[in-house]
Amino acid sequence: MTHRSSALAAVAVLWSLAALAAQAQQTPAAPQTHWEQYKNLGVAPSPDQHLTDPALVGAIDLHAHEDPDSYPRQWDAFDVAKLARDRGLRGVVLKNHWTETAGLAYLVRKYATPGLEVFGAVTLDTAVGGVNPQAVRYMIDVTGGFGRIVWMPTHDSEYEVKFNHETRPFVAVSEGGVLLPEVGEVIALCAEHDLTLATGHVGADDALAILRAAKAGGVKRLIVTHPLFAEQYGLLSIDQLRVAADLGAYIEIIARNLARDGASKDRSIAAIRAIGAQHFFVASDAGLTGDLSHTDALALAAKTLRAAGFSEADLTTMYKDNPAFLVRLPPLGAVK
């Protein structure tokens, strides 16, 4: 190749690189994280309405989101615990989609609300390596031993990412209808350490497969994660929920969805009527900036359930007894 042809080839390469760079500037990269869309929403905080209800006294909120987080949460973990204590709750489970919260539970117990039962959890999304048994082992060994719940993947689940037609990384729990080996490892850890296993945001078939495997593997405490919320998180039919209940799973109802009219509220009330309150629990799933506080959501949900005809005994079951079982506490009436 002559000196002139070499120079022309080099110019051509430079032009190609420049064109690619210009194209990259014009075409934004696909978001790599679920929380990217929430970082700059600029939502104004909402006031705590200081609502209360007899159902809250002795209740345990198993799904309480808190700051610090990667997108706007209005109340930090100390705030959440103080709200719970001031409204008479017995305890809370701190929930984060991306990191374990057992260590945070230890700090809240020590510095914010001594005497309140505060627990942590881990969610098996991409930030902890997906369905990663090591992440579960770490939570188990965190100071205090307050880790209680293992959520299968939520916002990074293969089901949710594909439902939303996103191209970001996701976490699979099965291949060809067969659960992955690491799911079995997590199930074994939950059985060995008596942890509660929650299905996360997986599709209905995977949720039932996880519950069947967990039941067979000796897991005593099982949760179907808000299966009446919205399709992107995985909806289960009444018949599928009956199967889950027969496997010993408790079905999560989201308080903030009961607090407002909509399809999720209607589905939830219909499911409790069809299957029975003994198979359900109510959790806030609250904490977003601009939304209801955790305790306001729980109070409004209790009023909704009462208006729908559910008894005080039903509310005690869903707010107190079933959540206590799921975090290894005795029923409130057994506490002396």
C-alpha positions as CSV (number, residue, x, y, z in Angstrom):
1,M,0.0,0.0,0.0
2,T,1.4,3.5,-1.0
3,H,1.8,6.3,1.5
4,R,-1.1,8.1,-0.3
5,S,-3.5,5.1,0.0
6,S,-2.5,4.6,3.6
7,A,-3.4,8.3,4.3
8,L,-6.7,8.0,2.6
9,A,-7.5,4.8,4.5
10,A,-6.7,6.6,7.8
11,V,-9.0,9.5,6.8
12,A,-11.8,7.1,6.0
13,V,-11.5,5.5,9.5
14,L,-11.5,8.9,11.1
15,W,-14.6,9.9,9.2
16,S,-16.3,6.6,10.2
17,L,-15.5,7.2,13.9
18,A,-16.8,10.8,13.7
19,A,-20.0,9.6,12.1
20,L,-20.5,6.9,14.8
21,A,-19.8,9.5,17.5
22,A,-22.4,11.9,16.0
23,Q,-24.9,9.1,15.8
24,A,-24.4,8.2,19.4
25,Q,-25.0,11.8,20.4
26,Q,-28.3,11.9,18.5
27,T,-29.5,8.5,19.8
28,P,-29.6,8.4,23.6
29,A,-28.4,5.2,25.2
30,A,-31.0,2.9,26.6
31,P,-31.4,3.3,30.4
32,Q,-29.4,0.7,32.3
33,T,-31.5,1.0,35.5
34,H,-35.1,1.0,36.4
35,W,-34.8,4.1,38.6
36,E,-33.4,6.4,35.8
37,Q,-36.9,7.6,34.8
38,Y,-37.6,8.6,38.4
39,K,-34.5,10.6,39.3
40,N,-35.7,14.0,38.1
41,L,-39.5,13.9,38.5
42,G,-39.5,17.0,40.8
43,V,-42.6,15.8,42.7
44,A,-43.7,18.0,45.6
45,P,-43.7,16.2,49.0
46,S,-47.1,15.4,50.4
47,P,-48.1,16.1,54.1
48,D,-48.6,13.2,56.5
49,Q,-52.4,13.4,57.3
50,H,-51.9,11.8,60.8
51,L,-54.6,9.2,60.1
52,T,-55.1,6.4,62.4
53,D,-57.3,3.4,62.9
54,P,-57.7,0.5,65.4
55,A,-56.4,-1.9,62.8
56,L,-53.0,-0.2,63.0
57,V,-52.5,-0.9,66.7
58,G,-50.3,-3.9,66.8
59,A,-50.0,-4.1,63.0
60,I,-46.8,-5.0,61.1
61,D,-46.1,-3.4,57.7
62,L,-44.2,-5.9,55.7
63,H,-43.5,-3.6,52.7
64,A,-42.2,-0.2,53.8
65,H,-40.1,1.7,51.3
66,E,-37.6,4.3,52.7
67,D,-34.8,6.7,52.0
68,P,-31.9,6.5,51.3
69,D,-32.8,5.2,47.8
70,S,-31.9,5.8,44.2
71,Y,-35.0,7.7,43.4
72,P,-37.2,10.0,45.5
73,R,-38.5,8.6,48.8
74,Q,-40.2,11.1,51.1
75,W,-39.4,9.5,54.4
76,D,-36.1,8.0,55.5
77,A,-35.9,4.8,57.5
78,F,-35.9,6.6,60.9
79,D,-39.0,8.6,59.8
80,V,-40.8,5.5,58.7
81,A,-40.2,3.8,62.0
82,K,-41.3,6.8,64.0
83,L,-44.5,7.1,61.9
84,A,-45.2,3.4,62.7
85,R,-44.5,3.8,66.4
86,D,-46.6,6.9,66.7
87,R,-49.6,5.2,65.1
88,G,-49.3,2.1,67.3
89,L,-47.8,-0.4,64.9
90,R,-45.9,-3.3,66.3
91,G,-43.3,-3.4,63.5
92,V,-42.1,-2.8,60.0
93,V,-40.0,-4.5,57.3
94,L,-37.8,-2.0,55.4
95,K,-37.9,-2.7,51.7
96,N,-35.4,-1.6,49.0
97,H,-35.3,-3.0,45.5
98,W,-31.5,-2.7,45.2
99,T,-29.8,-3.4,48.5
100,E,-30.3,-5.4,51.7
101,T,-31.9,-3.6,54.6
102,A,-31.0,-5.8,57.6
103,G,-28.2,-3.5,58.6
104,L,-30.5,-0.5,58.3
105,A,-33.0,-2.3,60.5
106,Y,-30.3,-2.7,63.2
107,L,-29.5,1.0,63.2
108,V,-33.2,2.1,63.3
109,R,-33.8,-0.2,66.3
110,K,-30.8,1.2,68.1
111,Y,-31.1,4.9,67.4
112,A,-34.6,5.7,66.2
113,T,-37.2,3.5,67.8
114,P,-36.0,1.1,70.5
115,G,-38.8,-1.4,71.2
116,L,-40.3,-1.3,67.7
117,E,-39.9,-4.5,65.8
118,V,-37.9,-3.4,62.7
119,F,-36.7,-6.0,60.2
120,G,-34.8,-6.0,56.9
121,A,-34.9,-7.9,53.7
122,V,-33.1,-8.4,50.4
123,T,-34.5,-8.2,46.8
124,L,-32.7,-10.2,44.2
125,D,-32.4,-7.6,41.5
126,T,-29.4,-6.7,39.3
127,A,-27.7,-4.5,42.0
128,V,-27.0,-7.6,44.2
129,G,-26.2,-9.9,41.2
130,G,-29.7,-11.1,40.6
131,V,-30.8,-14.5,42.0
132,N,-27.5,-14.6,44.0
133,P,-27.3,-16.9,47.0
134,Q,-24.3,-14.9,48.3
135,A,-26.6,-11.9,48.7
136,V,-28.9,-13.9,50.9
137,R,-26.0,-15.3,52.9
138,Y,-24.8,-11.8,53.5
139,M,-28.2,-10.6,54.7
140,I,-28.4,-13.5,57.1
141,D,-25.1,-12.7,58.7
142,V,-25.6,-8.9,59.0
143,T,-25.2,-7.6,62.6
144,G,-28.4,-8.2,64.6
145,G,-29.9,-11.0,62.6
146,F,-32.9,-8.9,61.6
147,G,-33.1,-10.0,57.9
148,R,-36.5,-11.7,57.4
149,I,-37.7,-11.6,53.8
150,V,-36.1,-12.6,50.5
151,W,-37.9,-11.1,47.4
152,M,-37.3,-12.8,44.1
153,P,-36.5,-10.1,41.4
154,T,-38.9,-7.2,41.3
155,H,-38.3,-4.2,39.0
156,D,-35.4,-6.1,37.2
157,S,-37.3,-9.3,36.7
158,E,-37.3,-10.7,33.1
159,Y,-41.1,-10.5,33.2
160,E,-41.3,-6.8,34.0
161,V,-38.5,-5.7,31.7
162,K,-39.9,-7.5,28.8
163,F,-43.5,-6.5,29.6
164,N,-42.4,-2.8,29.4
165,H,-40.4,-3.5,26.1
166,E,-37.2,-2.3,27.8
167,T,-33.7,-3.3,26.7
168,R,-31.9,-2.9,30.1
169,P,-30.4,-5.8,32.0
170,F,-32.9,-8.2,33.7
171,V,-32.9,-11.2,36.0
172,A,-34.4,-14.5,34.9
173,V,-35.7,-17.1,37.3
174,S,-36.5,-19.8,34.8
175,E,-35.5,-21.1,31.3
176,G,-37.9,-23.1,29.2
177,G,-40.3,-23.3,32.0
178,V,-37.7,-24.8,34.4
179,L,-36.5,-22.9,37.5
180,L,-32.8,-22.0,37.3
181,P,-30.5,-23.8,39.7
182,E,-29.7,-20.6,41.7
183,V,-33.4,-20.3,42.5
184,G,-33.1,-23.7,44.2
185,E,-30.1,-22.5,46.1
186,V,-32.0,-19.5,47.4
187,I,-34.9,-21.7,48.4
188,A,-32.6,-24.0,50.3
189,L,-31.2,-21.0,52.2
190,C,-34.7,-19.8,53.1
191,A,-35.6,-23.2,54.4
192,E,-32.4,-23.6,56.4
193,H,-32.6,-20.2,58.0
194,D,-36.4,-19.9,58.2
195,L,-36.7,-16.9,56.0
196,T,-39.8,-15.8,54.2
197,L,-39.7,-16.1,50.4
198,A,-41.7,-13.6,48.3
199,T,-42.3,-14.2,44.6
200,G,-41.4,-10.7,43.4
201,H,-42.5,-9.3,40.0
202,V,-42.4,-12.5,38.1
203,G,-45.1,-13.9,35.8
204,A,-47.9,-16.1,37.1
205,D,-46.4,-19.4,35.9
206,D,-43.0,-18.6,37.5
207,A,-44.6,-17.4,40.7
208,L,-46.5,-20.7,41.1
209,A,-43.4,-22.7,40.2
210,I,-41.4,-20.9,42.8
211,L,-44.1,-21.5,45.4
212,R,-44.3,-25.2,44.6
213,A,-40.5,-25.6,44.7
214,A,-40.3,-23.6,48.0
215,K,-43.0,-25.7,49.6
216,A,-41.3,-28.9,48.5
217,G,-38.0,-27.6,49.7
218,G,-39.3,-26.9,53.3
219,V,-39.8,-23.2,53.2
220,K,-42.5,-22.4,55.9
221,R,-43.2,-18.8,55.1
222,L,-44.3,-17.7,51.6
223,I,-45.6,-14.5,50.1
224,V,-47.3,-13.8,46.7
225,T,-46.1,-10.3,46.0
226,H,-49.0,-7.9,45.3
227,P,-50.5,-10.2,42.6
228,L,-53.6,-7.9,42.2
229,F,-51.7,-4.7,41.6
230,A,-51.0,-4.2,37.9
231,E,-50.1,-6.4,34.9
232,Q,-46.5,-5.2,34.7
233,Y,-45.8,-6.7,38.1
234,G,-47.5,-10.0,37.4
235,L,-51.3,-10.6,37.9
236,L,-52.6,-13.9,39.2
237,S,-56.2,-15.0,38.7
238,I,-58.5,-16.1,41.5
239,D,-57.9,-19.7,40.6
240,Q,-54.1,-19.2,40.6
241,L,-54.3,-17.5,43.9
242,R,-56.3,-20.4,45.3
243,V,-53.4,-22.7,44.2
244,A,-51.0,-20.4,46.0
245,A,-53.1,-20.3,49.1
246,D,-53.3,-24.1,49.1
247,L,-49.4,-24.2,49.0
248,G,-49.5,-22.1,52.2
249,A,-48.6,-18.8,50.7
250,Y,-50.0,-15.5,52.0
251,I,-51.3,-13.1,49.4
252,E,-50.2,-9.4,49.6
253,I,-52.7,-6.6,49.4
254,I,-51.4,-3.1,48.9
255,A,-52.8,-0.5,51.2
256,R,-52.3,2.5,48.9
257,N,-54.2,0.7,46.2
258,L,-57.2,0.1,48.5
259,A,-57.0,3.8,49.5
260,R,-58.1,4.9,46.0
261,D,-60.7,3.7,43.5
262,G,-59.5,1.6,40.6
263,A,-59.1,-1.9,39.2
264,S,-56.6,-3.0,41.8
265,K,-58.9,-2.1,44.7
266,D,-61.8,-3.9,43.0
267,R,-59.6,-7.0,42.3
268,S,-58.3,-7.1,45.9
269,I,-61.7,-6.9,47.5
270,A,-63.1,-9.6,45.2
271,A,-60.1,-11.9,45.9
272,I,-60.4,-11.6,49.7
273,R,-64.1,-12.4,49.5
274,A,-63.5,-15.4,47.2
275,I,-60.5,-17.0,49.1
276,G,-60.9,-15.7,52.7
277,A,-59.0,-13.2,54.8
278,Q,-57.0,-15.9,56.5
279,H,-54.8,-16.1,53.3
280,F,-54.1,-12.4,53.0
281,F,-52.1,-9.6,54.6
282,V,-52.2,-5.8,54.1
283,A,-48.9,-3.9,53.5
284,S,-48.4,-0.2,52.7
285,D,-45.9,-0.5,49.8
286,A,-45.7,3.3,50.4
287,G,-42.9,5.9,50.6
288,L,-42.8,7.6,47.2
289,T,-42.4,11.3,47.3
290,G,-45.8,12.9,46.8
291,D,-47.8,9.8,47.8
292,L,-49.5,8.8,51.0
293,S,-47.4,8.1,54.0
294,H,-47.2,4.5,55.1
295,T,-49.6,4.9,58.0
296,D,-52.1,7.0,56.2
297,A,-52.3,4.4,53.5
298,L,-52.8,1.6,56.0
299,A,-55.5,3.6,57.9
300,L,-57.4,4.4,54.7
301,A,-57.2,0.8,53.5
302,A,-58.7,-0.4,56.8
303,K,-61.6,1.9,56.4
304,T,-62.1,0.6,52.8
305,L,-62.1,-3.0,54.0
306,R,-64.5,-2.3,56.7
307,A,-66.8,-0.5,54.3
308,A,-66.6,-3.6,52.0
309,G,-68.0,-5.7,54.8
310,F,-64.9,-7.3,56.4
311,S,-65.0,-7.8,60.1
312,E,-62.6,-6.6,62.8
313,A,-61.4,-10.2,63.1
314,D,-60.6,-10.2,59.4
315,L,-58.6,-7.0,59.8
316,T,-56.7,-8.4,62.8
317,T,-55.8,-11.4,60.7
318,M,-54.6,-9.3,57.7
319,Y,-52.9,-6.5,59.6
320,K,-51.5,-8.3,62.6
321,D,-51.5,-12.1,62.8
322,N,-50.4,-13.1,59.3
323,P,-47.7,-10.5,59.2
324,A,-46.4,-11.6,62.6
325,F,-46.1,-15.2,61.4
326,L,-44.2,-14.0,58.3
327,V,-41.5,-12.3,60.4
328,R,-41.3,-15.1,63.0
329,L,-43.2,-13.2,65.8
330,P,-45.9,-14.8,67.9
331,P,-49.5,-13.5,67.4
332,L,-50.2,-10.3,69.3
333,G,-52.5,-12.0,71.7
334,A,-49.8,-14.4,72.7
335,V,-47.4,-11.6,73.7
336,K,-47.2,-11.2,77.5
